Amino acid sequence: MGQKDIYKRVYTCAGQLLAEKGYISPLELLIKMERVTLQQVGDWRSRRIPYLERVAIGNLAKMSTILSALGAFAKAMELEASHTVYMSWGKGQKQQLRFSKSGAMQMEQLYSTHYVQRKKKHLISKESGNHDRTVGETSS
């Protein structure tokens, strides 16, 4: 699967996730793309797998391309980035989970950034009392 194919698949799956949930997380994208299974995610969250890349289908270059394609999709759709901290499940002290083999902050940030639809900002017009117009909308 070439880079063009990966971008096409990411855009398709990301669009579906956005329509279904109103946001996209790299983890859910990887599940939808069948790069990881729910069982593997559960094992990772329960600390039975040290980092998610260990069980993901595809080499590190492909994983990086998927994350880049997701970032490009989010920019094209004008989505807002929101960092999420992933903590372990189960008994005992909760630990922050690792996505990448390297544990590099930049990669961890890419894996843990969710993209959400921006909320429309409402303008309040003192003169007209019209509270229903959204930014960019004009009144007739």
Summary of the structure (lengths in Angstrom):
residues: 140
radius of gyration: 18.7
end to end distance: 50.9
largest distance: 61.2
contacts: 356
relative contact order: 0.16
helix: 44%
strand: 10%
